């Protein structure tokens, strides 16, 4: 179970960083700035979930 949480944390962290970076790079875009705002929020939430999974992989 520890390795599963560690792998899951790594995958979620990479996805969160990619989503956040994409939202950050396009935040001043003229088309749909609200979408990129929510992408940054979703990316931050994914990073938090990855941190929780990493902590769970160490404690379980």
Rosetta blueprint (number, residue, H / E / L):
1 X L
2 X H
3 X H
4 X H
5 X H
6 X H
7 X H
8 X H
9 X H
10 X H
11 X H
12 X H
13 X H
14 X H
15 X H
16 X H
17 X H
18 X H
19 X H
20 X H
21 X H
22 X H
23 X H
24 X H
25 X H
26 X L
27 X L
28 X L
29 X L
30 X L
31 X L
32 X L
33 X H
34 X H
35 X H
36 X H
37 X H
38 X H
39 X H
40 X H
41 X H
42 X H
43 X H
44 X H
45 X H
46 X H
47 X H
48 X H
49 X H
50 X H
51 X H
52 X H
53 X H
54 X H
55 X H
56 X H
57 X H
58 X H
59 X H
60 X L
